Amino acid sequence: MFNAAGLGSNVCPHARKYPMRTLLSCTVVLMLATGCTSPSKDGRSHSTVGPHAAQAVSRSDAQILSVVSAINHNEIAIAQQARSRKLAAGVGNYASMMIQDHSANQKEIERLGTPVASERSQAGLAEGQALESALAAHDADYSRAYMEAMVKEHVKALDLLQNTLLPQAEAEGVKAHLMNTRTSVQNHLKAARSLEDTLERANPS
């Protein structure tokens, strides 16, 4: 889902390449990058929106949160696409779980601090857009393609959380959220593998 790009740029470069999701994705990036934060003298990002303002977090932690936010965005968008298709038994429930769990994760991110867009989070959004487009091309085999993608994406997300984001996190609240997210990703991966195996047995290649 995400490559090893650094944390830096605040540009949304994908409008021309992915018109179907341009408005939503670029709105996410703009929210992360500019619209909802005010920098303080200590270099931390502070929320300026809503009655329950997010906590102040370091820029590094804010960029880490933006990566998890991009994961949430991608998983929700792809699950919504899946829910619009005719799915095999169990796959629709999995997609609903993705929407519910990643929406809850996003709410927790908003409580912790305001994400700041980075090269990694923007690359993740682009990869999610590409995956959504690729899955859209499937028809009768959509359920199988979706579950295969979910296994691959959750393996990548788990590696990213364990080996990159957690070691870089600073605030205890951000670390705790990443550990909770890791547990959720592990559960999602286990369920995805089970469904993938079930579909494989039902329709062997």
Secondary structure by P-SEA (a helix, b strand, c coil): ccccccccccccccccccccaaaaaaaaaaaacccccccccccbbbbcccccccccccaaaaaaaaaaaaaaaaaaaaaaaaaacccccaaaaaaaaaaaaaaaaaaaaaaabbbbbcaaaaaaaaaaaaaaaaaaacccaaaaaaaaaaaaaaaaaaaaaccccccccccaaaaaaaaaaaaaaaaaaaaaaaaaaaaaaaccc
